[in-house]
Amino acid sequence: MAQRRKQFDDIVVAPRRRQYSKFAQSEDIYWGDLGVGFRWNLRCVPKTHLLQSLGPEDLEGDNPALMQLVSDTAHNQLLSGLPPASSVQMLGSATESHVFLNAIRTPPEGHRPGDVVRSIFAPEALRNDPRQLPSKSDFSVPQADLEQRGRQLAVLLQAAERVARQVDADPATLSREPNDDALLNRIAELVSQTYGDLFTAEAPPVNLAPGDKQMLGISLNSAAQWVGGRLGALVDGAKAVAAKIADEPARAATLLAMQGLREQVSGKGLRFFGDVLVYLYQGYDGPIARRVCDGIRTAAGIATANEEPLVVITHSFGSIIFYDALTSGKVPDIRVALWASAGAQTSLFSEMGLYHSSDPNLPTQVHPVLGRPAQVAKWINFYDAADILSYLHEPVFGASPEVGDIEVREGANASTAHGHYFLTPSFYERVAAEIPDHI
C-alpha cells in the first residue's frame, strides 16, 4: 500500500498540483475486514503434488517472468537451428552465457529489449523477498519502517523501468557487454545509479550537516548493495531452473501454467470468491456497501470543496461494489471525472445480471450496450490477458471516447497478474494522462 501510494504521489498527483493546488489522495476505502473469513484456515483444501513430475515442487523462490524470457529466448535459438544441448551449455557458466544478451539483441516475439531489466526486477520477487519483509510472526517492525520500505520499493521500480526504457530506445546500452555476467553487473550499476538520482531528487542534499551527509551516503550505498543482491539472487535462481528447461520450451510453459493454476485455486482465489458470496449475501445495502459509499461521499465532498476533479481507482471486486453504488442510486450527487478500474469483473456481473439495477428483461440476443454510469464522465478499464479475474468492458458498456479498455503487458504471469497493475509505473502514467484538464 505504501509503494502504491508513493507511485500515485510521484506520477499522478504531484504533476497536477500546478493546476489543482490541493490535489491529493484520499484515504483508501478498505472493506476487507468485512469480507470472508476462513475459520479453519482452509485446512479443507487438499494438497496437490502435480508439479512433482514436472520439476521442483516449490517454485516460490524463482522468478517466473525471467524464466519465461529465458525459455522464449532459448526457443528462438532452437528455431534458428541451434542444437538443444548447446542452449543448455550456454547457461552453464555466468562468464560464458549469452542468453540475456541475445534477449536484448534479438528479443523473442512479444518481448522488448528492456524486458531483461523488467524481468529481473519482477515485482512478485521483490514483494516476497524474505530478506526485506518481516516474517508473519514478527510484529515488532514499526509501521513507519514498513511504510518506508514500501516507498523505497516504489522508487526502485521506477528506477528499473527508466533503465528498461533506456534499453528499449537504445539496446546498445547493454548489448555491447561481452557476456551475461558483465551485462548483469551493468544493469545493477545503472539501476543503482538511477535509484540514487531519484532518491536525492526527492530530498535534495542542500546544506546538509556532516551527520546527515553520512546517513545519505549510507542509504545510497545500502540501495546499491540491495539492488546488486537482488540481481544475483534472482538471476542465479532463474539460471538454475532455466538450465533444466532451456531445451524444452513447452515444458517451461507447462511449469509456469501449473504454478499459476496452483496459486489461483488456493487462498487468493478462494478469498476472492468468498468476498463475492459475502457481498451478495449481505445485499447491496449491507455493511461493505455502506462503508464504500461513505468513503466515496467523503472524497467527493473534498474534491468539490477544492474545485478539483474526483478520480476513482478501483481494483477487482471493488469495481463491482462501486458500479453497484453508482447504478443503484445510493450516491446520486457525486460526479466522477475519471474512473479507472483494474483487474475488474464489472462487465461479467452485468452479463450475469447480479447488480441491484440489472434488468431481468434485457434481451440476450441483441447484445445491447449499457453505457457508462451517468455520474461518470470517463471510464477506463485496465486488463491483462494473464489475469484470469480481469474482463473486457467495451463489449458490454460500449466502446467510445468515454469508455475504453486498456491492455496491460508488463510481464506478469497467471499467479501475479491480478495484483501487478499497481507495481507498474506505466499504469500510473496512463491514469495521469487521462485526468481531464478542466472539471
DRENDOKOL-315816 format. One line per 10 residues: their letters; for each residue z, x, y of N, C-alpha, C. Coordinates in steps of 0.05 Angstrom, whole numbers, plus 5000, padded with zeros to 4 digits. Layout:
BEGIN
a = Z X Y Z X Y Z X Y | ...
END
This chain:
BEGIN
maqrrkqfdd = 5000 5017 4976 5000 5000 5000 5000 5017 5025 | 5015 5039 5024 5016 5057 5047 4989 5070 5052 | 4976 5079 5031 4950 5092 5036 4929 5072 5045 | 4931 5047 5035 4912 5026 5044 4917 5020 5074 | 4942 5018 5082 4948 5012 5110 4939 5035 5128 | 4942 5060 5118 4933 5083 5134 4903 5082 5138 | 4888 5076 5117 4859 5075 5119 4850 5052 5138 | 4863 5029 5137 4856 5008 5156 4862 5017 5184 | 4885 5031 5188 4891 5040 5215 4871 5060 5226 | 4863 5079 5209 4845 5101 5217 4817 5091 5222
ivvaprrrqy = 4807 5074 5204 4778 5068 5204 4772 5041 5216 | 4789 5021 5214 4784 4994 5223 4797 4988 5250 | 4823 4993 5251 4839 4984 5274 4836 5002 5298 | 4841 5028 5295 4842 5046 5317 4817 5045 5335 | 4792 5046 5323 4768 5045 5340 4766 5020 5357 | 4778 4997 5347 4776 4972 5362 4796 4969 5384 | 4815 4987 5385 4836 4985 5407 4824 4991 5434 | 4801 5004 5435 4788 5007 5461 4779 4981 5472 | 4773 4962 5454 4764 4936 5462 4786 4915 5462 | 4803 4916 5442 4826 4898 5440 4851 4916 5439
skfaqsediy = 4865 4917 5461 4886 4937 5465 4909 4933 5446 | 4914 4909 5436 4937 4904 5419 4928 4899 5390 | 4903 4905 5384 4893 4901 5357 4910 4916 5336 | 4920 4902 5316 4938 4915 5297 4938 4900 5271 | 4949 4912 5250 4952 4899 5224 4977 4881 5224 | 4974 4858 5213 4998 4841 5208 5011 4850 5182 | 5034 4839 5177 5048 4845 5152 5032 4834 5128 | 5033 4849 5105 5020 4839 5081 5033 4813 5073 | 5016 4794 5064 5027 4769 5053 5030 4772 5023 | 5053 4780 5014 5058 4785 4986 5070 4761 4972
wgdlgvgfrw = 5058 4753 4950 5067 4729 4936 5072 4735 4906 | 5069 4761 4899 5071 4768 4870 5098 4761 4857 | 5119 4761 4873 5145 4755 4862 5147 4725 4854 | 5129 4709 4864 5128 4681 4857 5109 4675 4834 | 5095 4696 4825 5075 4693 4804 5088 4695 4776 | 5072 4702 4757 5080 4702 4729 5101 4724 4723 | 5118 4718 4704 5137 4738 4694 5136 4738 4664 | 5141 4760 4651 5140 4762 4622 5168 4768 4611 | 5181 4749 4599 5209 4751 4592 5214 4771 4570 | 5194 4776 4553 5197 4796 4532 5179 4821 4536
nlrcvpkthl = 5171 4824 4562 5155 4848 4569 5130 4852 4551 | 5117 4830 4545 5092 4830 4530 5094 4843 4502 | 5118 4840 4490 5121 4851 4463 5104 4835 4443 | 5094 4812 4451 5078 4796 4433 5050 4806 4430 | 5042 4825 4447 5014 4836 4445 5013 4857 4423 | 4996 4853 4403 4994 4873 4381 4980 4898 4391 | 4989 4920 4380 4977 4946 4388 4951 4950 4373 | 4932 4963 4386 4906 4968 4374 4902 4998 4370 | 4887 5004 4349 4881 5032 4343 4851 5036 4341 | 4836 5020 4356 4807 5021 4354 4795 5048 4362
lqslgpedle = 4809 5062 4380 4798 5087 4390 4803 5110 4371 | 4819 5107 4351 4825 5130 4333 4800 5141 4320 | 4781 5124 4314 4756 5133 4301 4736 5143 4321 | 4742 5140 4347 4723 5148 4367 4731 5174 4382 | 4756 5181 4381 4765 5204 4396 4795 5202 4401 | 4804 5215 4423 4833 5214 4429 4843 5186 4434 | 4866 5180 4422 4878 5153 4426 4888 5149 4454 | 4899 5170 4466 4910 5168 4493 4892 5182 4513 | 4877 5166 4528 4858 5178 4547 4868 5175 4576 | 4893 5168 4580 4903 5163 4607 4903 5187 4624
gdnpalmqlv = 4905 5211 4612 4905 5235 4628 4878 5245 4636 | 4857 5232 4626 4829 5241 4632 4818 5227 4656 | 4795 5236 4664 4781 5226 4688 4755 5212 4679 | 4755 5186 4674 4731 5173 4664 4707 5176 4682 | 4711 5176 4709 4688 5179 4727 4675 5206 4723 | 4690 5227 4720 4679 5254 4715 4667 5256 4688 | 4680 5243 4668 4669 5243 4641 4641 5230 4641 | 4639 5207 4655 4613 5194 4656 4591 5211 4669 | 4599 5224 4691 4580 5242 4704 4570 5264 4687 | 4589 5277 4672 4582 5299 4654 4564 5288 4632
sdtahnqlls = 4571 5264 4621 4555 5252 4600 4526 5246 4609 | 4524 5234 4634 4497 5228 4644 4481 5253 4649 | 4494 5274 4658 4480 5300 4663 4470 5312 4637 | 4488 5311 4617 4480 5322 4590 4457 5305 4579 | 4458 5279 4583 4436 5262 4574 4410 5270 4587 | 4410 5276 4613 4386 5285 4626 4375 5310 4614 | 4394 5329 4606 4385 5354 4594 4373 5349 4567 | 4384 5330 4552 4373 5324 4526 4345 5312 4529 | 4341 5295 4549 4315 5283 4553 4295 5304 4561 | 4305 5326 4573 4287 5348 4581 4280 5367 4559
glppassvqm = 4291 5361 4535 4285 5378 4512 4305 5399 4505 | 4328 5399 4519 4349 5419 4514 4363 5411 4488 | 4365 5428 4468 4379 5420 4443 4408 5414 4447 | 4419 5395 4432 4446 5386 4436 4466 5409 4435 | 4463 5428 4417 4482 5450 4415 4484 5466 4441 | 4462 5469 4455 4462 5484 4480 4478 5469 4501 | 4477 5443 4501 4491 5428 4522 4521 5430 4518 | 4530 5432 4492 4558 5436 4487 4566 5464 4494 | 4549 5483 4487 4555 5511 4493 4559 5515 4523 | 4543 5501 4539 4545 5505 4568 4572 5497 4579
lgsateshvf = 4586 5480 4563 4612 5471 4572 4635 5488 4562 | 4628 5508 4546 4649 5523 4532 4664 5542 4550 | 4652 5552 4571 4666 5572 4588 4663 5564 4617 | 4685 5565 4632 4684 5557 4660 4665 5576 4676 | 4663 5601 4668 4647 5620 4684 4618 5618 4677 | 4611 5605 4654 4583 5603 4646 4571 5576 4649 | 4589 5556 4653 4580 5528 4654 4563 5523 4680 | 4542 5506 4676 4526 5497 4699 4523 5467 4700 | 4540 5453 4685 4537 5424 4683 4541 5411 4711 | 4562 5418 4725 4566 5406 4751 4546 5415 4771
lnairtppeg = 4537 5439 4769 4516 5449 4787 4490 5433 4782 | 4484 5427 4756 4460 5412 4750 4462 5383 4761 | 4486 5372 4761 4490 5345 4771 4486 5344 4801 | 4488 5367 4815 4483 5368 4844 4453 5374 4849 | 4442 5392 4833 4414 5400 4838 4395 5378 4829 | 4400 5365 4807 4383 5343 4797 4402 5320 4788 | 4412 5304 4806 4431 5283 4799 4419 5264 4779 | 4434 5255 4758 4425 5235 4740 4419 5209 4755 | 4403 5192 4742 4396 5166 4754 4422 5151 4761 | 4422 5140 4785 4446 5125 4794 4467 5142 4807
hrpgdvvrsi = 4464 5168 4808 4484 5186 4820 4472 5200 4844 | 4490 5209 4862 4483 5224 4885 4494 5253 4882 | 4483 5272 4896 4494 5300 4893 4524 5301 4898 | 4533 5286 4918 4561 5287 4925 4579 5273 4905 | 4568 5260 4885 4585 5246 4866 4601 5265 4849 | 4594 5291 4848 4611 5310 4834 4638 5311 4848 | 4637 5312 4875 4662 5313 4890 4677 5286 4887 | 4663 5264 4889 4676 5238 4887 4689 5234 4860 | 4675 5244 4839 4686 5240 4812 4711 5257 4808 | 4711 5281 4818 4734 5299 4815 4758 5286 4828
fapealrndp = 4754 5273 4851 4776 5261 4865 4777 5231 4859 | 4770 5223 4835 4771 5195 4827 4799 5184 4833 | 4800 5161 4848 4826 5151 4856 4846 5145 4833 | 4836 5136 4810 4855 5129 4789 4870 5154 4780 | 4857 5177 4780 4871 5202 4772 4892 5210 4792 | 4885 5207 4818 4904 5214 4839 4928 5195 4838 | 4921 5169 4835 4941 5149 4837 4962 5151 4815 | 4954 5161 4792 4972 5162 4769 4981 5190 4763 | 4978 5208 4783 4986 5235 4778 5017 5237 4775 | 5026 5244 4751 5055 5244 4746 5070 5266 4762
rqlpsksdfs = 5055 5285 4771 5069 5307 4786 5073 5298 4815 | 5060 5277 4824 5064 5268 4852 5080 5242 4854 | 5078 5225 4834 5092 5200 4835 5118 5201 4820 | 5139 5187 4828 5164 5187 4813 5161 5171 4787 | 5177 5178 4768 5176 5163 4743 5187 5135 4748 | 5182 5116 4730 5190 5089 4734 5221 5086 4735 | 5235 5105 4723 5264 5104 4722 5276 5118 4746 | 5260 5131 4763 5270 5146 4786 5270 5129 4810 | 5293 5118 4818 5296 5102 4841 5308 5117 4865 | 5310 5143 4862 5324 5159 4883 5305 5168 4905
vpqadleqrg = 5279 5165 4901 5259 5173 4921 5260 5154 4945 | 5266 5164 4969 5268 5146 4992 5241 5132 4998 | 5242 5107 5008 5218 5092 5014 5200 5107 5034 | 5213 5121 5053 5197 5136 5073 5181 5158 5060 | 5192 5170 5039 5177 5192 5025 5153 5180 5010 | 5158 5157 4997 5136 5144 4983 5113 5136 5002 | 5120 5125 5025 5100 5118 5045 5085 5142 5055 | 5100 5164 5059 5087 5189 5068 5067 5199 5047 | 5074 5197 5022 5055 5205 5001 5030 5187 5001 | 5034 5161 5007 5011 5143 5008 4993 5151 5031
rqlavllqaa = 5004 5157 5054 4988 5165 5077 4973 5191 5072 | 4987 5210 5058 4973 5235 5051 4950 5230 5032 | 4954 5212 5013 4932 5205 4995 4909 5194 5010 | 4914 5177 5030 4892 5165 5046 4876 5187 5060 | 4890 5206 5072 4877 5228 5086 4861 5245 5066 | 4872 5250 5043 4858 5266 5023 4832 5252 5013 | 4834 5226 5009 4810 5211 5000 4788 5211 5022 | 4797 5209 5047 4777 5211 5069 4765 5239 5070 | 4781 5260 5066 4771 5287 5066 4751 5291 5044 | 4757 5282 5020 4739 5285 4997 4713 5270 5002
ervarqvdad = 4714 5246 5014 4690 5231 5020 4673 5245 5041 | 4685 5257 5061 4670 5272 5081 4655 5296 5068 | 4668 5310 5050 4655 5332 5036 4632 5321 5018 | 4637 5299 5005 4617 5287 4987 4592 5280 5003 | 4596 5268 5027 4573 5260 5044 4558 5285 5055 | 4573 5306 5060 4560 5331 5068 4542 5342 5046 | 4551 5339 5021 4535 5348 4998 4511 5329 4994 | 4515 5303 4998 4493 5284 4996 4471 5292 5016 | 4479 5299 5040 4459 5305 5061 4447 5332 5057 | 4462 5351 5046 4452 5378 5042 4464 5389 5016
patlsrepnd = 4451 5385 4993 4461 5394 4968 4465 5425 4967 | 4451 5439 4984 4454 5468 4985 4483 5476 4992 | 4498 5458 5003 4526 5464 5010 4541 5474 4985 | 4533 5464 4962 4546 5472 4937 4526 5484 4916 | 4501 5476 4918 4483 5483 4896 4476 5513 4895 | 4483 5528 4916 4478 5557 4916 4499 5572 4900 | 4521 5559 4892 4542 5573 4877 4531 5582 4850 | 4540 5605 4839 4528 5616 4815 4535 5601 4789 | 4558 5588 4789 4567 5574 4764 4587 5553 4772 | 4596 5537 4752 4614 5515 4757 4641 5525 4767
dallnriael = 4650 5548 4758 4676 5558 4766 4676 5563 4796 | 4655 5577 4806 4653 5582 4835 4649 5556 4850 | 4634 5537 4838 4630 5511 4851 4656 5497 4856 | 4673 5496 4835 4698 5481 4838 4717 5494 4858 | 4716 5521 4859 4732 5535 4879 4723 5528 4907 | 4696 5526 4910 4685 5520 4936 4692 5491 4945 | 4691 5472 4925 4699 5445 4931 4728 5444 4940 | 4745 5458 4926 4774 5459 4934 4777 5470 4962 | 4761 5490 4969 4763 5502 4995 4754 5483 5017 | 4731 5469 5012 4720 5451 5032 4739 5427 5036
vsqtygdlft = 4748 5415 5014 4766 5392 5017 4792 5399 5030 | 4803 5422 5022 4828 5431 5034 4825 5435 5064 | 4802 5448 5072 4797 5453 5100 4794 5427 5115 | 4779 5408 5104 4775 5382 5117 4801 5366 5119 | 4817 5368 5097 4843 5355 5098 4860 5366 5121 | 4860 5393 5123 4875 5406 5145 4865 5397 5172 | 4838 5395 5175 4827 5386 5201 4837 5358 5208 | 4836 5340 5188 4845 5312 5193 4875 5312 5198 | 4890 5328 5184 4919 5330 5187 4926 5338 5216 | 4914 5360 5225 4921 5369 5252 4909 5351 5274
aeappvnlap = 4887 5337 5268 4876 5319 5288 4895 5295 5292 | 4909 5287 5271 4927 5265 5273 4952 5273 5289 | 4961 5297 5286 4985 5307 5301 4978 5334 5313 | 4964 5334 5336 4954 5359 5348 4978 5378 5354 | 4975 5403 5344 4997 5423 5348 4998 5434 5376 | 5006 5417 5395 5007 5425 5423 5036 5431 5430 | 5041 5456 5440 5067 5464 5449 5088 5461 5427 | 5081 5467 5403 5100 5465 5381 5120 5488 5382 | 5145 5481 5375 5165 5501 5372 5159 5519 5348 | 5170 5543 5346 5165 5561 5323 5171 5547 5297
gdkqmlgisl = 5194 5533 5296 5201 5519 5271 5181 5498 5263 | 5171 5483 5283 5151 5462 5278 5124 5475 5268 | 5117 5497 5280 5092 5511 5272 5095 5520 5242 | 5119 5529 5235 5123 5538 5208 5120 5514 5189 | 5132 5491 5196 5130 5467 5180 5102 5458 5177 | 5086 5459 5199 5058 5452 5198 5043 5470 5178 | 5049 5495 5180 5036 5514 5161 5043 5509 5132 | 5069 5502 5128 5077 5496 5101 5063 5471 5090 | 5060 5450 5108 5047 5426 5100 5018 5431 5092 | 5004 5446 5109 4976 5452 5104 4973 5469 5078
nsaaqwvggr = 4991 5488 5075 4990 5504 5051 4995 5488 5026 | 5014 5469 5028 5020 5452 5005 4996 5434 4999 | 4983 5424 5019 4959 5408 5015 4938 5424 5000 | 4933 5449 5009 4913 5465 4996 4920 5470 4967 | 4946 5476 4962 4954 5481 4934 4951 5456 4917 | 4958 5433 4929 4956 5408 4914 4927 5401 4907 | 4909 5405 4926 4881 5400 4921 4871 5418 4899 | 4877 5444 4901 4869 5463 4880 4880 5455 4853 | 4905 5447 4852 4918 5440 4827 4905 5415 4815 | 4899 5396 4832 4886 5371 4822 4858 5378 4810
lgalvdgaka = 4843 5395 4824 4817 5402 4814 4819 5415 4787 | 4837 5434 4784 4840 5448 4759 4847 5429 4736 | 4867 5412 4741 4876 5393 4720 4855 5373 4712 | 4841 5362 4732 4821 5341 4726 4797 5353 4712 | 4787 5376 4722 4763 5388 4711 4769 5399 4683 | 4792 5411 4679 4798 5422 4652 4800 5399 4632 | 4813 5376 4640 4814 5354 4622 4787 5342 4616 | 4771 5339 4636 4744 5328 4632 4727 5346 4615 | 4729 5372 4618 4713 5391 4602 4721 5390 4573 | 4747 5387 4568 4756 5386 4541 4744 5362 4525
vaakiadepa = 4743 5339 4539 4731 5316 4526 4700 5318 4526 | 4689 5328 4549 4660 5330 4551 4648 5348 4530 | 4663 5369 4523 4653 5388 4503 4648 5375 4476 | 4663 5353 4471 4660 5339 4445 4638 5318 4446 | 4632 5308 4470 4614 5285 4472 4589 5291 4487 | 4585 5315 4497 4562 5321 4514 4536 5317 4499 | 4536 5322 4473 4511 5318 4458 4510 5290 4445 | 4528 5272 4453 4527 5244 4443 4533 5225 4466 | 4514 5222 4485 4518 5205 4508 4526 5176 4500 | 4515 5166 4479 4521 5139 4470 4551 5137 4463
raatllamqg = 4561 5158 4450 4589 5158 4442 4607 5159 4467 | 4598 5174 4487 4613 5176 4512 4616 5148 4525 | 4593 5134 4525 4594 5107 4537 4612 5089 4521 | 4612 5092 4494 4630 5075 4478 4659 5081 4484 | 4666 5107 4487 4693 5114 4494 4702 5100 4519 | 4685 5102 4539 4692 5090 4565 4694 5060 4563 | 4676 5048 4549 4676 5019 4546 4702 5010 4532 | 4709 5024 4510 4733 5017 4495 4758 5021 4512 | 4758 5042 4528 4781 5047 4545 4784 5024 4565 | 4762 5017 4577 4763 4995 4596 4771 4969 4583
lreqvsgkgl = 4761 4963 4559 4768 4938 4545 4797 4938 4539 | 4808 4960 4529 4836 4961 4522 4853 4955 4547 | 4845 4967 4570 4861 4963 4594 4859 4934 4604 | 4835 4923 4603 4832 4896 4614 4847 4875 4598 | 4850 4878 4572 4863 4858 4556 4893 4863 4553 | 4903 4883 4567 4932 4889 4566 4945 4876 4590 | 4966 4889 4600 4983 4877 4621 4969 4868 4646 | 4949 4883 4655 4936 4876 4680 4922 4849 4677 | 4906 4847 4656 4891 4822 4652 4909 4798 4648 | 4930 4802 4631 4948 4780 4626 4964 4772 4650
rffgdvlvyl = 4971 4791 4667 4985 4784 4692 4967 4768 4710 | 4941 4776 4712 4923 4761 4729 4921 4732 4720 | 4915 4728 4694 4912 4701 4684 4938 4686 4685 | 4961 4700 4682 4986 4686 4684 4991 4676 4712 | 4983 4692 4733 4986 4683 4760 4969 4658 4766 | 4945 4658 4754 4927 4635 4757 4941 4610 4746 | 4952 4612 4722 4965 4589 4709 4989 4580 4726 | 5005 4598 4736 5028 4591 4752 5019 4576 4777 | 4999 4587 4791 4989 4574 4816 4979 4546 4810 | 4963 4543 4789 4952 4517 4783 4974 4498 4774
yqgydgpiar = 4994 4508 4760 5016 4491 4751 5032 4481 4775 | 5037 4499 4794 5052 4491 4818 5037 4472 4836 | 5010 4474 4836 4994 4458 4854 4989 4471 4880 | 4970 4460 4895 4961 4473 4920 4982 4472 4942 | 5004 4457 4937 5025 4456 4957 5051 4469 4946 | 5048 4487 4926 5071 4500 4914 5081 4523 4930 | 5101 4538 4920 5114 4560 4935 5094 4582 4943 | 5075 4589 4925 5056 4610 4931 5039 4601 4955 | 5028 4577 4953 5011 4567 4974 5026 4566 5001 | 5050 4557 5000 5066 4554 5025 5070 4581 5038
rvcdgirtaa = 5077 4602 5022 5082 4628 5034 5056 4639 5046 | 5034 4636 5032 5008 4646 5043 5001 4632 5069 | 5004 4606 5069 4997 4590 5093 5015 4598 5117 | 5040 4603 5111 5059 4611 5133 5050 4638 5144 | 5042 4657 5126 5033 4683 5136 5008 4682 5152 | 4989 4664 5143 4964 4661 5158 4969 4650 5186 | 4986 4630 5188 4993 4618 5214 5005 4639 5233 | 5023 4655 5222 5035 4676 5238 5015 4696 5249 | 4997 4705 5232 4977 4724 5240 4958 4712 5260 | 4950 4686 5255 4932 4673 5273 4944 4669 5301
giataneepl = 4971 4663 5302 4984 4660 5327 4984 4685 5343 | 4989 4708 5330 4988 4734 5344 4960 4740 5355 | 4940 4735 5338 4912 4740 5347 4905 4723 5371 | 4913 4698 5371 4907 4680 5393 4921 4690 5419 | 4946 4697 5416 4961 4706 5439 4950 4731 5452 | 4939 4749 5435 4928 4774 5444 4898 4772 5451 | 4886 4749 5447 4858 4745 5452 4841 4765 5437 | 4846 4766 5411 4832 4785 5394 4823 4770 5369 | 4803 4781 5354 4793 4767 5330 4813 4767 5308 | 4814 4746 5292 4830 4745 5268 4813 4754 5245
vvithsfgsi = 4820 4776 5232 4806 4787 5209 4823 4784 5185 | 4814 4771 5164 4829 4766 5140 4817 4781 5117 | 4833 4798 5103 4824 4812 5079 4839 4801 5055 | 4824 4792 5035 4837 4781 5011 4826 4796 4987 | 4844 4799 4967 4836 4812 4942 4842 4794 4918 | 4822 4793 4901 4825 4780 4875 4834 4751 4878 | 4855 4743 4865 4863 4715 4866 4873 4706 4893 | 4880 4725 4910 4887 4718 4938 4865 4704 4952 | 4840 4711 4945 4817 4697 4957 4816 4668 4950 | 4824 4661 4925 4824 4633 4917 4846 4618 4932
ifydaltsgk = 4869 4630 4935 4891 4617 4949 4883 4612 4978 | 4870 4632 4991 4862 4629 5018 4840 4607 5021 | 4821 4607 5003 4800 4587 5004 4811 4559 5000 | 4830 4557 4982 4843 4531 4977 4857 4521 5002 | 4871 4540 5016 4885 4533 5041 4866 4524 5062 | 4843 4538 5065 4824 4531 5086 4811 4503 5081 | 4804 4498 5056 4788 4474 5050 4806 4450 5043 | 4832 4454 5041 4849 4431 5035 4861 4419 5060 | 4856 4431 5083 4866 4421 5108 4894 4430 5115 | 4905 4450 5101 4932 4459 5105 4934 4477 5130
vpdirvalwa = 4912 4490 5138 4912 4507 5162 4888 4500 5179 | 4887 4476 5190 4863 4467 5203 4858 4480 5230 | 4878 4491 5243 4875 4500 5270 4869 4530 5273 | 4868 4545 5251 4862 4573 5254 4832 4578 5255 | 4824 4600 5268 4796 4608 5270 4794 4637 5261 | 4779 4641 5239 4776 4667 5227 4749 4680 5236 | 4751 4702 5251 4726 4716 5259 4712 4729 5236 | 4727 4741 5218 4715 4754 5195 4734 4751 5171 | 4723 4742 5149 4737 4742 5123 4723 4761 5105 | 4738 4781 5094 4727 4799 5075 4742 4796 5049
sagaqtslfs = 4729 4786 5028 4741 4783 5002 4732 4806 4984 | 4749 4815 4966 4742 4838 4949 4752 4831 4921 | 4734 4836 4901 4742 4831 4873 4750 4802 4869 | 4736 4783 4881 4744 4755 4883 4731 4737 4863 | 4745 4716 4856 4734 4695 4837 4730 4669 4852 | 4728 4669 4878 4726 4645 4894 4703 4627 4884 | 4680 4639 4879 4657 4623 4871 4661 4612 4842 | 4673 4628 4825 4678 4619 4797 4695 4594 4797 | 4716 4593 4814 4734 4569 4814 4719 4545 4826 | 4700 4550 4844 4683 4528 4854 4666 4517 4831
emglyhssdp = 4655 4535 4815 4638 4526 4793 4655 4509 4773 | 4681 4516 4770 4698 4502 4751 4711 4477 4764 | 4707 4474 4791 4718 4451 4805 4748 4450 4805 | 4761 4474 4810 4790 4475 4808 4804 4475 4835 | 4790 4472 4856 4803 4471 4883 4812 4442 4889 | 4831 4440 4907 4841 4414 4915 4819 4398 4927 | 4800 4411 4941 4778 4397 4954 4753 4395 4937 | 4754 4404 4912 4730 4403 4895 4721 4374 4890 | 4695 4370 4893 4684 4343 4889 4676 4339 4860 | 4690 4322 4845 4683 4319 4816 4656 4306 4812
nlptqvhpvl = 4644 4294 4833 4618 4281 4830 4595 4299 4839 | 4601 4324 4845 4580 4342 4854 4559 4345 4832 | 4533 4341 4838 4513 4344 4817 4512 4373 4806 | 4508 4375 4780 4507 4401 4767 4479 4413 4764 | 4459 4396 4766 4432 4405 4761 4418 4414 4787 | 4427 4405 4810 4413 4410 4835 4422 4437 4846 | 4445 4448 4838 4456 4473 4848 4459 4472 4879 | 4475 4454 4889 4478 4453 4918 4493 4477 4929 | 4489 4483 4955 4502 4505 4968 4526 4494 4984 | 4549 4505 4979 4574 4494 4992 4578 4504 5020
grpaqvakwi = 4567 4527 5027 4571 4538 5054 4599 4550 5057 | 4603 4563 5079 4629 4576 5084 4649 4555 5095 | 4675 4560 5092 4694 4541 5105 4690 4539 5135 | 4695 4516 5146 4689 4510 5174 4704 4529 5193 | 4728 4538 5185 4744 4555 5203 4735 4584 5203 | 4716 4591 5186 4708 4619 5183 4681 4624 5196 | 4680 4643 5215 4654 4649 5228 4636 4666 5211 | 4648 4685 5196 4632 4703 5179 4648 4710 5154 | 4635 4711 5131 4648 4716 5106 4632 4737 5090 | 4644 4760 5084 4631 4780 5067 4647 4783 5042
nfydaadils = 4634 4787 5020 4647 4789 4994 4639 4815 4980 | 4658 4832 4974 4653 4858 4960 4657 4853 4930 | 4637 4863 4915 4639 4861 4886 4629 4887 4874 | 4637 4892 4850 4629 4916 4835 4621 4907 4807 | 4598 4914 4798 4589 4906 4771 4608 4915 4749 | 4623 4937 4754 4642 4946 4734 4668 4930 4735 | 4672 4914 4755 4696 4898 4758 4691 4870 4746 | 4703 4865 4723 4697 4840 4709 4711 4816 4722 | 4728 4821 4742 4741 4800 4756 4728 4795 4784 | 4705 4807 4789 4691 4802 4814 4666 4785 4809
ylhepvfgas = 4659 4768 4828 4636 4749 4824 4620 4747 4850 | 4594 4742 4846 4576 4737 4869 4584 4711 4883 | 4581 4710 4909 4587 4686 4924 4563 4672 4936 | 4542 4687 4941 4518 4676 4953 4506 4653 4937 | 4504 4655 4910 4493 4632 4895 4508 4606 4898 | 4533 4607 4904 4549 4583 4906 4553 4574 4936 | 4559 4593 4953 4564 4587 4981 4540 4590 4999 | 4519 4603 4989 4494 4605 5004 4491 4632 5018 | 4468 4644 5015 4462 4670 5029 4453 4664 5057 | 4466 4676 5076 4460 4672 5105 4472 4695 5121
pevgdievre = 4466 4696 5146 4479 4717 5163 4509 4714 5163 | 4519 4690 5157 4548 4685 5158 4562 4688 5131 | 4546 4689 5109 4558 4693 5082 4541 4714 5068 | 4554 4735 5057 4538 4756 5044 4554 4771 5023 | 4541 4777 5001 4553 4794 4980 4546 4823 4985 | 4565 4841 4981 4562 4870 4986 4569 4884 4960 | 4550 4897 4947 4555 4911 4922 4569 4938 4928 | 4589 4944 4912 4603 4969 4914 4596 4987 4891 | 4587 5011 4897 4580 5031 4876 4594 5057 4883 | 4618 5059 4875 4633 5084 4882 4646 5097 4858
ganastahgh = 4633 5093 4834 4641 5109 4811 4664 5097 4795 | 4673 5073 4801 4695 5061 4786 4685 5053 4758 | 4704 5050 4740 4697 5041 4713 4713 5015 4707 | 4709 5004 4683 4720 4978 4677 4750 4976 4680 | 4764 4998 4675 4793 4998 4677 4804 5002 4705 | 4787 5011 4724 4797 5017 4750 4784 5002 4773 | 4761 4989 4767 4744 4978 4789 4758 4956 4805 | 4776 4941 4792 4787 4918 4806 4805 4926 4829 | 4817 4949 4828 4834 4958 4850 4821 4981 4866 | 4796 4987 4859 4783 5011 4870 4774 5007 4899
yfltpsfyer = 4770 4983 4907 4758 4977 4934 4775 4990 4956 | 4801 4988 4954 4819 4997 4975 4824 5027 4975 | 4812 5041 4956 4815 5070 4955 4789 5084 4963 | 4770 5069 4974 4744 5080 4982 4740 5078 5012 | 4737 5100 5026 4733 5098 5055 4709 5081 5064 | 4688 5080 5048 4665 5065 5055 4671 5035 5057 | 4691 5025 5042 4699 4997 5043 4709 4991 5071 | 4726 5008 5082 4738 5003 5108 4717 5006 5130 | 4698 5024 5126 4676 5028 5146 4659 5003 5148 | 4654 4990 5125 4637 4966 5126 4652 4943 5139
vaaeipdhi = 4678 4940 5133 4694 4920 5146 4694 4924 5176 | 4698 4949 5185 4699 4955 5213 4672 4947 5226 | 4650 4953 5213 4623 4947 5224 4618 4918 5226 | 4631 4901 5210 4626 4872 5210 4643 4857 5230 | 4663 4870 5242 4681 4856 5261 4664 4849 5286 | 4664 4825 5296 4648 4817 5319 4658 4831 5345 | 4640 4836 5363 4647 4848 5389 4661 4828 5407 | 4656 4802 5403 4667 4782 5420 4679 4759 5403 | 4701 4748 5411 4713 4726 5396 4703 4699 5406
END
